[in-house]
């Protein structure tokens, strides 16, 4: 079978994500309609919900084309991660979406080899499960982030989610709830919290040691919050994968979370001693992300292409649409 033409749109593709250096991967301007129309597969970073206003036209173009597309995102394992453009910096690759239950990583029953490499490279320790601690750590996320799209579908607002979650936690434990803000948009998060009953609730002050790579991540402050946590609760924050590795009972409240398979999903178990075997989960997650060097060599594509043959090649192109931008009309 000839290699498919795989196309990314320059105006939407983040420079912090590498692009494979293979002859059938093309990164072109949105003005290059001939190449866009010839594409068999598209590549995009993130998903349409996160697209800034001036970039949504490109996400919509790909979606309306009816053609399959690959999604590039930040890595799953972010503790001690190497930052782009380091050759060993990792980047996530999947079909259609980076969300666990919507995308497809072709990562069922994988070998642990990649996980062992990541574990060594990033010095990640997988600790025994522990069932002691002083408080329930509630992880907040950046308001408006694409990872929260299912939160808004279910709860309509972040405030409703927090109110509902805190009430559920209160039903099953009288421990203090410690809320950890996401490092980005903290003032907006504090504004949301003003409308919530904060009795027996504290807001973490451990916001130091943050890693920044376009998006801000937890750093050493996150691990200080982990230290005396009896359990960690969140929607689908990446911090939940880290708390599982720390051996802290973790409650993920969304199936799109990469932590879902090794987390509790029912808050009635907050004071219970429930543990998970993490070996298979970690091995499968190892096949979600690829280094800059591997990406340039096309390794993510070689891993994902079997699904193109069996699942995605059958997709049919959509109808003709006119796309308007600030500059001119774009016709596909």
N, C-alpha and C positions, 0 to 999 in steps of 0.2 A: 504494500500500500504506500502511495506517495505521502510525504509529510503534509499535513494540513497547513494552510496559511493562518498564522496566529498573530493578531494585530492588537496593539495598544494605542491609545490616543494620548499624545504628548501633553495636551492641555490638562488632562486629568490625572496623569500618572505621576505619583510623588517621586522625587529624586532620591528619597530615603529608602526606596525599594528598588532592588536590582532587577534588571531585565535580561533574560537569557540571550546569550550571544551565539545564536544559531541562525542559519540563513533563512529559515521559514518563520522566524519571529521578527516582526516589523513594528517599530514604534514610530508612528507618523502623525502629522498634523491633522486636525479635524477637517481641514480644507482638502485633504487628499481623498476625495470621495471614491476615486477608482480603487484604491487599495482597501478602503473601508468596505466597499461593496463586494470586493473579492474575498474578504475574510471568511474563513471557515469557523474560526474561534476568536473571541476577543479576550483581552486581559484587562482587568481593572483592579485598582486598590480600593479596599473597603467596599461598602455597599451603598445603594442609593440614598438610604436614610441619613447617612452622614454627609452626603455631598453638599458642599457650600452652594449658595444660590447660583453663582456663576458657573458651577461645574455640573449641576444637575442635568443640564441638556445632554451631556456626554453619557451619563449613566442611563438616561432615558433612551438615548439612541441605541445603546447596546441592548437594553431590555426589549425595546420594540423591534429590534432586528429579528428576534426569534431564534437567534443563533446561540449556541452554548458559550459560556465565558468562564474564565479562570479568575479567582479572587486572590489577591495578595494582601497580607496583613502583618501586623507586628507578631513576634513569636509568642508561643504559649509559655515557655519557661523563661522568666525574666530576672530571676535572682542572679546577680553577678554577670548579667549579660554583657557581651561585647557590643559596642555601639557601631553602627554603620558609619563609615565605609570599611570597617575592619573586615578582612577576608573571612573571618569566622563568625561574623555577626549573622544571626538567624532571622529568617523571614518565613511567614506561614503561607502555604499554597493549598488551594482547594478548588473544587468546582462550585460555582454559583454563589456561595456565601461562606464567610468564615465562621458563622454560627454552627455549633456542633450538630444540631438536629435539622439544619437547613442546607448546609454545605455537604460536600462529599470529599473526604481526604484519602479514600482508598486505603484505609488503615485498620482493617479488621484482622485480628490474630497475627500481628506483626512480630518480627524478630526483635529482641531487646537490644540489638547492636547499636542502633542510632541513639536510643535513650542512654546507653552506657557511655557513649561518646559525649553527649550533652552533659550528663552528670559529672563527668571528669573535667570537661572544659570549663564549666560554670561552677564547679565545686559545690554541687547540690547534695545535701545529705537527706536521706529519707529516714526520719526518726520513728521510733516505736510510738504507738498510740498512747496518749496520756488522757487521764480523766480527772484532772485536778485543775483548779484555777479560781479566780475571784470574780470574774465578770464575763458577760456575753459580749463579744466584739461584733458590732454591726458595721459592715463595710459599705460606705457610700460610693457612688460612681459619678462620673462627670455628667451633669445634667445635659440632655440633648445628644448624648453619644449614641452612635448607631447600635451599640450593643444593648441599648435599653428599648429598642423598638417594641419588643413583646411586653415589656413592663407597661408601656403606655396603652397598648391594646387591652391589657387586663385591668389596669388600675386607673387609666385616664390621666393620672398625674403622679409625679414623684412623691408629692405630699401624701396622696392617698396610699401609695405603696408603703411609705414609712409608718404612717398611722396604723395601717392594718397589720404590718409586721411587728411593730412594737406591742400592739394589743395581743397578738398571738404569743409572743415571747413571754409576756406578763402572765398568761394563762398557765404556763408550764414551769416557770421559775421566778423566784423573787430576788435573784442576783441583780446587781447593778448592770445596766446596759451601757457599754462604752461605744460611742459612735465615732468612727474614724472617717473624717472627710477625705474626699478625693483631693489630691494636691491642686488640681485645676478648678477654677471657678468656685473658690471657697466662699466668697461673699454671697453668691447665689445660693449655695447649699445652706449657709447660715440663715438666709432669708426664709428658705423653705422650713427650716427647723423652728423658726419663731412661732409658727402656727400649730406646733405640736406640743402636747403635754410632756415636759421634760423631767417629771418627777422621778427620782432615782435613776437619772440618766446623766452621764458625763460625756463631754466631748474631748477626745484625745488631743493632747498638745504635742504629740510625738511626730512632728512634721519635718524633721531634719533628715539629712542623708538621702534626699530624694534623687533618683536617677532621672535624667531628662534626655529624651531622644525624640524631640517633637512632641511626644506625649509624656506626661510625667508619671513616674511609677513609685512604688513604695519606699525602697531603700531601708536604711537601718531603723528608722522610726517605726516602720511597719512591724519589724521583728521585735521591737520593744513592746508594741501592743500585743503581739502574739504571746509574749513570754508568760503572762499570767492569765491568759484567756481560757475559760472552761470550754467555750465553743465559739466558732466563728460563723456568722450568718451574713448572707449577701444574696444578691440577685444572680448576676453572672460575672462578677468581677474576676479579673485574672488573679487577684490576691487569694481566691479560694483554692486554686491549684497549689499555691505556695503553702497555705495553712494545712492542706492535706499532707504535703510532704513533711511538714513540721509535726505531724501526728496529732493535730488538734481536731476533735470532732467538728466537722464542717457541714453547714446546711446551705445548699444551693437551692434557690427558689425558682429556678428557670431551667427548662430542659435544653436551652441553647448554650448553657454553661459548659465549658470544657471540663469542669470539675464534677459534672452531674453523676457520672458513673461510680464515683468513689465518695459521694457526699450523701448525707441524710437529706431527705426531701420533705420530712414531716417534723414540724417544730415540737410536737408532743414528745419527741425523743431527746429533748435538750438535756435532760438529766440522766439519760440512759448511757450505758457503755456499749455502743455499737461500733464495730470496726469493719474495715474492708481490706481485702487483699489488693494491693496496689500494683502488683507486678505487671499484669496484663494491661492495665490502664496506662501505665508509664510507657510500656513498650509501644503501644498504639500511638500515644502522643508524640513519641519520637519520630514518627513518620508524618507529622503535620508540618514540620519546619525544616528549612534547608539553609545552609550557609550562603553567603554572597558568592563564594567560589563555586559551590555546587550549583547555585542558581544560574550563574553565567554559563556553566557547562551544560545546562539543560536538565539536570537531575530531577527537579520537581516534575517537569513534563514527562520524562521517561517513567516516572512513578505513576503519574495520573492518566497517561494516554490510553491504558487498557480500558478505562471507563468511557473514553470517547468512542472507541470501537463498539462497545457493548451497550451503551446507554445514551450518549449525548449526540452521536452523529445523526440520529434519526430526526433531530429537531428541524423544523421547517422555518424558513425566513418569514418575517411578518409582512404587513402591507406597507405600501408607500406612505411615508409621512413627511411633512415639512417641519423642520426644526428651526425655530427663530432664536437668534442670539442678539446681543447688542450691536454686533457688526453687520450681519447680513443674514439672509435666509439660507438654511442648510437643507438640501433635499437629498434624501436617500432613495 
